[in-house]
């Protein structure tokens, strides 16, 4: 599948990944109304409620103490990140969590702003 940047509506991106929605998906399409979170060569497809849950999962993971005694503990993939999907967890570093947090917060801001503007224009 060839993907062109015109096929997606980018919500936010940073050094770890991108969050976007596919343009032109119709009702019944598997990614219709899905928020696509791509990081470290992994893609997750959330609805808005799941994205908020994942944001909380990241916050919870950031509260846990680092379990690494290496030279650069914030780069060590020693934190288990739960997801809204019970079968999927990730081993990530503190620095990756911070980038993921920024990615989600930026995307949720864009979604909220778009909703406000859409309501004004209606």
C-alpha positions, 0 to 999 in steps of 0.5 A: 500500500502506497501512503501519501501524506495527502491521505492523512490528517496529521494531528501531531508529530514529534521525534517518537512518532505521529498521530493522525486520522485517515482522510476519506474513510467512510462508515464501515471502514476499519479506520473510520473515526480512528485515531492512529498512533504510530511510534517505534514502528508500531501502530495503534488505532484508538477511538477517542475514549481509548486515547484518553485511557492511554494518556492515563496509562502513560501518566501512571507509568511515569509515576513508577520508579525507574528500575534500571541501574545503568549509566543512563536510566532515563534511556533504559527500557525498564518501564512497562506501559499498559495500553487500553488493550489488555493483550498489549503492553510495551517496555519503554524508557522514561524519555520515550514516555515523555515523548509519547505524553507530548504526542498525545497531549498535542493531538488531544489539543488539536482535536479539541480545537477542531471541535470548537472551530467546527461548532463555531462554524455550524 
